Amino acid sequence: MTITCFALVYVIWGSTYLGIKIAVTKIPPLFVGGSRFFLAGTALMLILAALGKFQFHWLRNLAFWRGAFVVGTFMMLGANGLLCMSLGRSGLPSGLAALIVATTPLWMLMLDRWQTGVGKFTPQIITGLVVGLLGVGVLMSGKMLVTSDSAPIDVVACLMVLASCILWSVGGIVGRRVMQPPHPLASSAFQMIAGGVMLLAFSAFFEAWKPIGEIPWNDSAWMAWLYLAVFGSLIGFSAFVWLLHHVSAASVSTYAYVNPLVAIVLGWLFLSEQPGARTGIAAVFILGGVVVIQLAKRSKHDSVITMAQSDARAK
């Protein structure tokens, strides 16, 4: 079971960037995020109820909904919304977006230390932060070998993904202080429903829904959307939560190193995204920085920054 769950988190979450990239070619980005999260959250809630792990009186608890909407504002509306919109821009390959998202632990560390005041920025941690952020600088500087030697990088799209990472990290920290249902999967269901509602509301206001009905049901965009809802949000996240309860958080967090590599390979295979030298160098810096920080935290017996609920924005 453990190996299966690791495989699901590694492969499925790494593939969600490809799924979003395909879905948003025809379906409005905010609608993609909102509809998949609302569907996945509702399905998860019903499954938990069928298994006897969900109490329907929780639905009447306004504190649970208030907390879910607070977290959903940062994680789903802000983080996932920006990620979907950035992947809707032709100048941002899916693998590159996944690589930038890999910097999330860096932002979580900085915000966590600033918010709690617990722990020190040791030389090893500072080194990891600097190395990781240098990788982002490498990606966003000059031109990048992606589709051709002269293909310019979409700096705006990259900044949107970076903002997405920061908002996700803020949501993770804020989530510690809000009321949540006692079961972790129930809490996730609340947050996905709340975030989905907000994304759909913004989509209805800012995006045109009429063309959506003109897309054939068997179109690749709808297939990608269904994959995101069922596998990315429901199955992938359930496997992630199961792992958090059965293995160490440090082991679970290794998905952050594997997902970008899976995304880059899939983007190359299915979207003809050609990762160049600059992408490779940036990957070494970013993933290297994250590894240095994780090793520093483990050697200090500090709490590992769980990226719990992480990439539900894409996953």
N, C-alpha and C positions, 0 to 999 in steps of 0.2 A: 504493500500500500504506500509506503514512504517513497519508494523509487517512482511509482506511478505518479504520485502527487508532485514530486520534483520535476518529472518530465512534463507534466501538464503546465506547471508554472513557467518552466524554462521556455517551452516551445510555444504554448498558446499565448502567453503574454508577450513574447517576442514577435509573434505574428500579428498582434493587434494593430501595430503601426501600418502594416501592409493593408489590413482590413479597412482602417480608417481612410487611408489614401485612396483606395478603390471606391469606397462608399461615397466620399465627398465629391467625387468627380461629377455626380449627377444629383445627389441628395444634399440639401443645405446642411452645412456642418453642425449648426446648433440643433437642428432637428435630428440628425444622426445621434448625437450625444444624448439628447433629452429622451427620445423615444426608446433607445436601447436600455438606458438606465431605469426608466419607469417600468418597462416590461420585465427586466431582470429583477428589479427590486420586488415587484408584485409577485413574480413567480417564486422567488426565494421565500417570501413571507408565507405563501400558500404551502410550499413544500415543508417548511418548518412547522406549520400548523398541522399538517398531515402526520408529521413525525412526533407530534406532541411536545414540540420545543418552542412553541409560540403561544402566548396568552393573549387572546383578543382584547382583553381589557387594557392592554398596553396602548391600543389605538386611541383610547380616550385620554391618555396621559399627555397633556399639552406640553409638559416639560420635555418629554422625549421628542416631540415634533419640533419644538423650538430649537433644541440642540441639533437635530437632524438638519434643519434649515440653515443654521449657522455654519455647520461643517460643510453642508452641501453647497453653500454660497462660495466658499473658498475652493473646495475640491472639485465639484462637478461643474458649476456654472463658470467659475473663474478659470481653474486649471484645465479641466477637460475641454471647456468651450474654446479657450485659446489654442489648445493643441489641435483640435479639429479644424479650426479656422486656419491655422498655420499650415496644416497638411493640405488644405484646399488650395494653397498657392503652389503654382507649378514649379517654383524655384527651390522647393525644399524636399529633398528625397526622404523617404520614410526611414531609411537607416540612419540618416543624419539626425533626424528628430529624436530617434531612440537614443542616440549617442549623447545628445544634449540633455535628455531626460535623466541619463545616468548620473548627472551632477546633483540630483535631488538630495542625496545624503550629505553633500557639502553644505547646502543651504539649510538643511534640517539641523545640522550640527551647529552652525553659526547662530541660527535663530534660537535653538534650544539653550545654548550657553548664555545668550544675551537675555533670554526670558527668565531662566531659572537662576542664573548666577552660579550654578553648580559645575564644578570641574574647571580645569585650567587649560588654556591653549598651550600645550607643550610644544617644544620645537618640532617633534615628529608630526603632530596634528597640523601645525602651521605649514610645514612642508607639504603635507598632503593637500591642504586647501590651495596653496599656491600652485602646485603642480596641476591639480584638477582644473583650476580656473585658467591656467595657461593653455590647457587643451581647448577650452572654449575660445580663447583668443586666437588660437591657430585656425580654428574652423571659420571664424568670422572675419579673418583678415584677407585682403586681396581677393584672389580667385582660387577656386577649388576644382580639383580634377574629379568631376562627378559624371556628367554626361559627355563632356569633351574637355580638352585641355584649356579651352577658353571660357568655359561656362561660369558666369558670375554667380556668386553666392547671394541668396536672398536674405540680406541682413535683417530686414523687418520681420520675416518669418522666424529667424533664429531668435530674435529678441522676444517674440511672442512665446516661443517655447521656453525660454529662460524665465519669463514672467510666470508662465504656467508652473514651472518647478517651484518658484518662490511661493506662489499662492497655495500650491499643494502642501508645502512644508508648513506654512502658516495654519492651514486647515488641520494638519496633524497635531500641531501644538495646541490649538484652540480646542480640538476635540477632547483633550484631557480634562477640560474644565466644565464641560457641558453634561447634562443628564442624558444617559443612554440606557436602553434596555439591558437587562442583565446578561442576555445571550449575545455573544459577539456577532453572530450571523444575523440576528434580528436587528441589531444596531446598524449593520451594513445595509439591510433591506430598507430601514427607515431612511438612511442617508441617500441611497440610490433613488428612492421614490421622491424625496424632497428635492434632490438635485435635478432629477429628471423633469419635475414639474417646473422648476425655475428655468431650465434650459428651453423647454417647450414654450414657456411664456415669452421669453426673449426671442425665440425663433418666430413665433407668431407675429411679433411686433416688427422685427427687423428683416425677416426672410419671407420670400414668396412661397406659399405652399401649393398653389394651383398646379405648377409643373410636376409636382411629386406624383400626382395621380396619373400622369401620362407615361410614367416609367413602367415598362412591362414587369410583371411580378417575378419573372425568371431572369431579369437583368442581373449582371454581375454586381451592380451596386447594391441591390436588395439582398443578394446572396452574402455579400460582405457584411451588410448590416445585421443580418440574421446570425452570422457567425460571431460578430462582436457581442450581440446580446446573449446568445446561448453559451458560447464557449468562453469568450473573453470576460464577460461580467459575471455569469452564473457559475459555470464549471471551474474556470480558472481561479476566481476569487475564493470559492469554497475550498479548493485544494490548498490555496495559500493559507487560509485560516486553519485548516486541519494541520498543516505543517507547523504553524506557530504553537499549536497545543501539544505537539508530539516530538519535535526536535528543537534544538537551540535556535534562538533568533539569529545568531551569527551565521548558522548554516543556511537558514532561509534567505538571509539577505544576499546570498551569492547570486540570486536571480538578477540582481542589478548589474552584474558583470556579464551574464550570459545573454540577457534579452537584447542588448544592442547588437551583439554579434549575429544572433538569429535574424534580427530585423534587417541588417545589412545584407546577409546572404539571401533572404527572401526577396528583398528589393532588387537585388541583382538578377535573381532567377526569373521573377515574374514581371518586373517593371523596367527591366534593362537599366537599372541604376548602377553605374560603374563607379565603385569607390576608388578614389585615386590616392596618391601618396599623402596628400594633406589630411584626408580622412583617417588614414592609417596612423599617422603621427598623432593626430588629435586623440584617437582612441587609446593609444598608449598612455598619453598624458592623463586623460580623464579617468580611465579605469585604474591606472596606476595610482592616481591621487586618492581614489576611493579605497583601494586596497591598503595604502599606507595608513589612512585614518582608521580603518577597521582593525588593523593590526595594533595600532597604538592604543585604541580603546580596549582591546582584548588584553593587552599586556598590562594595562593599568587596572584591570578588573572593573572597568567602568561599565555602565549599562550600554549595551549595543543599541544604536539607534535603529529601532525597528521601523522598517518602511511598511508597517502594517497598514493595510488598506491601500498600499502604494500602487500607482498606475491603474487604479480602478478608473482613472480618468481616461486611460486608453484601453484598459483591460477589462 
